[in-house]
């Protein structure tokens, strides 16, 4: 099975599409309509626009959410291939993303974090190309723009500004002009956002954007499920990190720096998830893309087939157990 997913051809996309339908079947059979989130002005506006097209259909929103998960999975694999994070192009990151998003049903319904992840992935895609580009200022501006665009949906995501700063520091030689361009790119969406609110006479909504919360559960409703999920993700992450420290010494300096940026991306994502309001039930979905890159490294460890097969079957068993215990 693993060999089918490793292949980089159009038929693998069909296999992933079938896998998506099987893994998300429970979600598709129990559709939900996304609800407005108090204080999240931009996301609520997006829901209002979508309601004019989807007419509040729970099935339509759920299908849209699942399609977004599938397309994000393919985009993650594209990022890995373009920036040569692995030895060869592969759909393993997409496969891992589909598995991890199946661990918690709410991650597959249309939600704010799914929208945010599009912006973050676009920013990461641009950021990983800082090392080798003929237009560094253009890429730096775009990276800042995408990361800030995500922050407009959720204030805690402004923490990715740290990732932008560290990315420029690690991947570019010092150039004061590039740092200025980074800040210009980052604050441009805020400028236009505030300007639109001013023109619409809704500038009073802007202070409501600046807020953080805490998404760590005080009372665990399903302790057995929570224990399985936590131990499973920790095990997969440790396996991925172990494979990474075996593979990276053989890689170029540019690849190693990109992986360092991804690890920082993962750490900041955890901090953001912790600092998100509890009303955002999909808050922890924000860490999944970065985990996909790390865990995929273990599945692509060529010299130890037993190790990669263990990760594959362990992840499949983890998905089954989580889906059984959450219901």
Secondary structure, DSSP 8 states (H G I E B T S, - for coil): -HHHHH--SHHHHHHHHHHHHHHTHHHHHS-------TT-HHHHHHHHHHHHHHTT-HHHHHHHHHHHHHHHHHHHHHHHHHTT-SSS--SHHHHHHHHHHTSSGGGTSS-HHHHHHHHHHHHHHHHTTSSS-S-HHHHHHHHHHHHHHHHHH-GGGGGHHHHHHHHHHHHS---HHHHHHHHHHHHHHHHHHHHHHHHTT-GGGHHHHS-----S-SS-S-HHHHHHHHHHHHHHHHHHHHHHHHHGGGS-HHHHHHHHHHHHHHHHHHHHHHTS-TT-TTGGGGGHHHHHHHHHHHHT-TT-HHHHHHHHHHHHHHHHHHHHHH-
